[in-house]
Amino acid sequence: MAITGTDFEALIKPFFSKLFKDMGFVVLEVRNQDSGTQNGFDIKIVFDDNNSKERYLFIECKYYKSAKLDWSEIFTKQIELQSSNYNPTAFIMLSPLQNLSNINDNAQIEFEKIVKFPVEFWTPDKELEELFALDKNIYEKVYDKPCEIEVDKENQLKVTRTRIELILKKKDVFQFSNCIRIKEANRKPNEDSSMVTTLDTKLNSVLDEDDEDRIYYHQLRVNYKVFLEDMQDVNNDLRLKILNWQDNMRARAKRLTNKFNLNPSYNSQMFYHDFFEDAEKQLLTFYEKNDLKDDEEKLLNGIVFELAAECPLDWRKK
C-alpha cells in the first residue's frame, strides 16, 4: 500500500534513530518538527560524535512520487533553517523516489560557505535504496514493492558512518575556514619514496648526518602533505590557494638557485637560510591577503621541505 509524505516522515524518525545507534553514535534526541513551523526541516537528530561534541543534523523529507523535485524549493528550506535559532551541523534533503533537478552547483557551494554548514542531497542516484534495505519492512513501505536487495549490513553501516563523519569534518572546516590546523600525521602521504631520498640529499648540505632535526624536518613535511590530502574533500578552495602559493615559491626558488650557481661565494647554508627568510615574508603576505591564521611555522616548514623534495631547490654543495 502506498504511503503519504506524512507517513514517510513518521517512518524516518525511528529508522534514523536506529541507524545512528547501529553506527555507534550516542543518540541524544530524535524528533519531528512541529506541523506548520517554517524552520526548513522535518526531523532533527542530536547525537554525540564520540569526541564529546554534540551534533545537530536536520533532515528535510521529500516523498515525491511523480512531481519534479526542484532545487530552488530545497534552497528555500536551507534559507529557512539558516534564519532559524538553530545551529545546524548539517542539512540533509532526503528524497527516496525523485532526484533533484535544476540544481545550481555554484550557488549551492557559495551558500554553504556563507551559512557554514554542509548540505547533502540523499536521492535515488546516491544508492539510497541500499540504505533503506537495512530494514526490509520500511523499504517495502517506502518503495511500495518487495525488497529484493541483499545488503551487507556491516558494510552498509560502515559506508554510511563514513559519509556522516565526512559531513562532520566538513562542518568543522566551515567553522574554522580561515584557520590552518596542521596536526601530527598518523600515516605517510601518497607519494613516491624517492622524494624522501631527494630531501635527504639536500639536507646533507646543511646538516650533519646525526642531527636530530633531520627526523623533525621530515615529519613537518609529512604533516603538511597529509594535511593537503585531507583538505581535498572538505575544503578544496583553501587547499588550492596553498598549492598556488607553493607554485609561486617554486618560481622564487628557481631564481635563487641561479644566484647559487653563478656566485662562487654563495654556499649551501646561505641558500638555505635566504630561502627560508624569503618564504617567511611571502607566507605572512599570503596569510594577510586571505585572512588566515594559525600554524604559520608548520606551513612554512612543510612547503619549504616539500619544495626541496620536489627538486626545485638546489642547496647541495658544489
C-alpha positions as CSV (number, residue, x, y, z in Angstrom):
1,M,0.0,0.0,0.0
2,A,1.4,3.4,-1.0
3,I,2.2,5.8,1.8
4,T,1.9,9.6,2.1
5,G,4.5,12.2,2.8
6,T,3.4,12.4,6.4
7,D,3.7,8.6,6.7
8,F,7.2,8.8,5.3
9,E,8.3,11.3,7.9
10,A,6.9,9.0,10.6
11,L,8.9,6.1,9.3
12,I,12.1,8.1,9.0
13,K,12.2,9.1,12.7
14,P,12.6,5.6,14.1
15,F,14.7,4.4,11.1
16,F,17.3,7.1,11.6
17,S,17.3,6.8,15.3
18,K,18.2,3.1,15.0
19,L,20.6,3.8,12.1
20,F,22.7,6.2,14.2
21,K,22.7,3.9,17.2
22,D,23.8,0.9,14.9
23,M,26.6,3.1,13.5
24,G,27.9,3.6,17.0
25,F,26.8,7.1,17.7
26,V,25.2,8.1,21.0
27,V,21.8,9.4,20.1
28,L,20.5,12.1,22.4
29,E,17.3,13.2,20.6
30,V,15.3,12.5,17.5
31,R,12.2,14.5,17.0
32,N,9.8,15.7,14.3
33,Q,9.4,19.4,13.6
34,D,6.0,20.8,14.7
35,S,3.5,20.8,12.0
36,G,3.2,24.2,10.2
37,T,6.5,25.6,11.7
38,Q,8.7,27.1,9.0
39,N,12.2,26.3,10.1
40,G,13.3,24.4,7.0
41,F,13.4,20.8,8.2
42,D,11.2,17.9,9.2
43,I,13.4,15.9,11.6
44,K,16.2,16.9,14.0
45,I,18.8,14.4,15.2
46,V,21.0,15.3,18.1
47,F,23.9,12.9,18.7
48,D,27.4,12.7,20.2
49,D,30.1,12.3,17.7
50,N,32.2,10.2,20.1
51,N,34.5,13.1,20.7
52,S,32.3,14.6,23.3
53,K,30.8,17.0,20.9
54,E,27.1,17.4,20.3
55,R,26.0,17.5,16.7
56,Y,22.7,18.7,15.2
57,L,21.6,17.1,11.9
58,F,18.5,18.4,10.2
59,I,16.6,16.3,7.6
60,E,14.0,17.6,5.1
61,C,11.9,14.8,3.8
62,K,10.5,14.9,0.3
63,Y,8.4,12.0,-0.7
64,Y,7.6,13.0,-4.2
65,K,6.2,10.1,-6.4
66,S,5.9,11.8,-9.7
67,A,6.2,15.6,-9.3
68,K,9.6,17.2,-10.2
69,L,11.7,18.0,-7.2
70,D,13.3,21.4,-8.0
71,W,16.5,22.6,-6.3
72,S,15.0,26.1,-5.7
73,E,12.5,24.6,-3.3
74,I,15.2,22.9,-1.3
75,F,17.3,26.1,-1.4
76,T,14.4,27.9,0.3
77,K,14.4,25.3,3.0
78,Q,18.1,25.9,3.6
79,I,17.5,29.7,3.9
80,E,14.7,29.0,6.4
81,L,17.0,26.8,8.5
82,Q,19.8,29.3,8.4
83,S,17.3,32.0,9.5
84,S,16.1,30.0,12.5
85,N,17.5,29.9,16.0
86,Y,19.2,26.6,15.4
87,N,22.9,26.0,15.0
88,P,23.0,23.2,12.3
89,T,25.8,20.8,12.0
90,A,24.5,19.8,8.6
91,F,21.3,19.7,6.5
92,I,20.2,16.6,4.5
93,M,17.5,16.6,1.9
94,L,16.1,13.0,1.8
95,S,14.2,12.0,-1.3
96,P,13.9,8.3,-2.0
97,L,11.9,8.5,-5.2
98,Q,12.9,11.6,-7.1
99,N,16.3,13.1,-8.0
100,L,17.0,16.8,-7.7
101,S,16.5,18.9,-10.8
102,N,17.8,22.3,-12.0
103,I,20.4,22.4,-9.3
104,N,22.8,25.5,-9.4
105,D,26.0,23.9,-8.2
106,N,27.9,27.2,-7.9
107,A,25.2,28.9,-5.9
108,Q,24.9,25.9,-3.7
109,I,28.6,25.8,-2.9
110,E,28.8,29.5,-2.2
111,F,25.7,29.4,0.0
112,E,27.2,26.7,2.1
113,K,30.3,28.9,2.7
114,I,28.1,31.7,3.9
115,V,25.9,29.7,6.3
116,K,28.9,27.5,7.3
117,F,27.1,24.1,7.4
118,P,27.3,21.4,4.7
119,V,24.3,20.3,2.7
120,E,23.8,16.9,1.2
121,F,21.1,15.5,-1.1
122,W,20.3,11.9,-0.4
123,T,18.4,10.8,-3.6
124,P,18.0,7.7,-5.7
125,D,21.2,8.4,-7.6
126,K,23.1,8.2,-4.3
127,E,22.3,4.5,-3.8
128,L,19.6,5.3,-1.3
129,E,17.7,2.0,-1.8
130,E,20.7,0.1,-0.3
131,L,20.4,2.3,2.8
132,F,16.7,1.6,3.3
133,A,17.3,-2.1,2.6
134,L,18.8,-2.3,6.1
135,D,15.1,-2.6,7.2
136,K,13.1,-4.6,4.7
137,N,9.8,-3.6,6.3
138,I,10.5,0.1,5.9
139,Y,11.9,-0.4,2.4
140,E,8.7,-2.1,1.2
141,K,6.6,0.8,2.6
142,V,8.8,3.5,1.2
143,Y,9.1,1.9,-2.3
144,D,5.8,0.1,-2.4
145,K,7.4,-3.1,-3.6
146,P,9.2,-6.2,-2.1
147,C,12.8,-5.7,-1.1
148,E,14.9,-7.9,-3.3
149,I,18.2,-6.2,-2.3
150,E,20.5,-8.3,-0.2
151,V,22.6,-5.8,1.7
152,D,25.8,-6.5,3.8
153,K,24.6,-4.7,6.9
154,E,28.1,-4.3,8.5
155,N,29.5,-2.8,5.2
156,Q,26.5,-0.5,4.7
157,L,26.7,0.9,8.2
158,K,30.4,1.5,7.7
159,V,29.8,3.3,4.4
160,T,27.0,5.5,5.9
161,R,29.1,6.2,9.0
162,T,32.0,7.3,6.8
163,R,29.6,9.6,4.9
164,I,28.4,11.1,8.2
165,E,31.9,11.6,9.5
166,L,32.9,13.4,6.3
167,I,29.9,15.7,6.8
168,L,31.1,16.4,10.4
169,K,34.6,17.1,9.2
170,K,33.3,19.5,6.5
171,K,31.3,21.3,9.2
172,D,34.4,21.8,11.3
173,V,36.3,23.1,8.2
174,F,33.5,25.6,7.6
175,Q,33.6,26.7,11.2
176,F,37.4,27.3,11.0
177,S,37.5,28.1,7.3
178,N,40.2,30.8,7.8
179,C,42.2,28.6,10.2
180,I,45.0,26.3,9.2
181,R,45.5,23.4,11.6
182,I,48.3,21.0,10.6
183,K,48.3,18.1,13.0
184,E,50.8,15.3,13.7
185,A,50.2,12.9,10.8
186,N,49.5,9.2,11.7
187,R,50.2,8.0,8.2
188,K,52.5,8.6,5.3
189,P,51.4,10.7,2.3
190,N,50.6,9.1,-1.0
191,E,53.9,9.7,-3.0
192,D,56.9,8.1,-4.5
193,S,59.5,7.1,-1.8
194,S,62.3,8.7,-3.9
195,M,61.1,12.2,-2.7
196,V,62.3,11.3,0.8
197,T,65.7,10.4,-0.6
198,T,65.9,13.6,-2.5
199,L,65.1,15.7,0.6
200,D,67.8,13.8,2.5
201,T,70.3,14.7,-0.3
202,K,69.5,18.4,0.2
203,L,69.7,18.2,4.0
204,N,73.2,16.6,3.7
205,S,74.4,20.1,2.6
206,V,73.3,21.9,5.7
207,L,73.0,19.4,8.5
208,D,75.2,16.7,10.0
209,E,74.1,13.1,9.3
210,D,73.2,12.5,13.0
211,D,71.5,15.9,13.5
212,E,68.3,15.2,15.4
213,D,66.5,17.9,13.4
214,R,66.6,15.7,10.3
215,I,63.7,13.5,11.5
216,Y,61.8,16.5,12.7
217,Y,62.1,18.2,9.3
218,H,60.9,15.1,7.5
219,Q,57.9,14.9,9.9
220,L,57.0,18.5,9.3
221,R,56.8,17.8,5.5
222,V,54.8,14.6,6.1
223,N,52.3,16.5,8.3
224,Y,51.9,19.1,5.6
225,K,51.4,16.6,2.8
226,V,48.8,14.6,4.8
227,F,47.1,17.9,5.7
228,L,46.7,18.7,1.9
229,E,45.4,15.3,1.1
230,D,42.7,15.5,3.8
231,M,41.7,19.0,2.7
232,Q,40.8,17.8,-0.8
233,D,37.4,16.6,0.2
234,V,36.5,19.1,2.8
235,N,38.0,22.5,1.9
236,N,39.5,22.3,-1.6
237,D,39.4,26.0,-2.1
238,L,41.9,26.6,0.7
239,R,43.9,23.7,-0.5
240,L,44.2,25.2,-4.0
241,K,45.2,28.6,-2.6
242,I,48.0,26.9,-0.6
243,L,49.2,25.0,-3.7
244,N,49.1,28.2,-5.8
245,W,51.2,29.9,-3.2
246,Q,53.6,26.9,-3.2
247,D,53.9,27.2,-7.0
248,N,54.8,30.9,-6.6
249,M,57.5,29.9,-4.1
250,R,58.8,27.3,-6.6
251,A,59.4,30.0,-9.1
252,R,61.2,32.1,-6.5
253,A,63.3,29.1,-5.5
254,K,64.5,28.6,-9.1
255,R,65.6,32.3,-9.2
256,L,67.5,31.8,-6.0
257,T,69.1,28.7,-7.4
258,N,70.5,30.8,-10.3
259,K,72.2,33.0,-7.8
260,F,73.6,30.0,-6.1
261,N,75.0,28.6,-9.3
262,L,76.5,31.9,-10.5
263,N,78.1,33.2,-7.3
264,P,81.1,31.1,-6.1
265,S,81.0,32.6,-2.6
266,Y,77.3,31.8,-2.2
267,N,77.2,28.5,-0.2
268,S,74.6,25.9,0.7
269,Q,73.9,27.3,4.2
270,M,73.4,30.8,2.8
271,F,71.0,29.4,0.2
272,Y,69.1,27.5,2.9
273,H,68.6,30.5,5.2
274,D,67.9,33.0,2.5
275,F,65.1,30.9,1.1
276,F,63.5,30.4,4.5
277,E,63.6,34.1,5.1
278,D,62.1,34.9,1.7
279,A,59.4,32.2,2.1
280,E,58.5,33.5,5.6
281,K,58.0,37.0,4.2
282,Q,55.8,35.7,1.4
283,L,53.9,33.5,3.8
284,L,53.0,36.4,6.0
285,T,51.6,38.3,2.9
286,F,49.7,35.2,1.9
287,Y,48.1,34.9,5.4
288,E,47.2,38.6,5.4
289,K,45.7,38.6,1.9
290,N,43.5,35.5,2.7
291,D,42.7,36.4,6.3
292,L,44.2,33.2,7.6
293,K,45.6,32.4,11.0
294,D,47.3,29.6,12.9
295,D,50.2,27.2,12.2
296,E,52.3,29.6,10.1
297,E,55.5,27.9,11.1
298,K,54.2,24.4,10.3
299,L,53.0,25.5,6.9
300,L,56.3,27.4,6.2
301,N,58.4,24.4,7.0
302,G,56.1,22.0,5.2
303,I,56.2,23.9,2.0
304,V,60.0,24.6,2.1
305,F,60.8,20.9,2.6
306,E,58.2,19.8,0.1
307,L,59.9,22.1,-2.5
308,A,63.2,20.6,-1.5
309,A,61.9,17.1,-2.1
310,E,60.4,18.1,-5.5
311,C,63.9,19.3,-6.6
312,P,63.3,23.0,-7.5
313,L,65.8,24.0,-4.8
314,D,69.5,23.2,-5.1
315,W,71.2,23.9,-1.8
316,R,73.6,21.0,-2.3
317,K,77.4,21.5,-2.1
318,K,79.1,22.1,-5.4
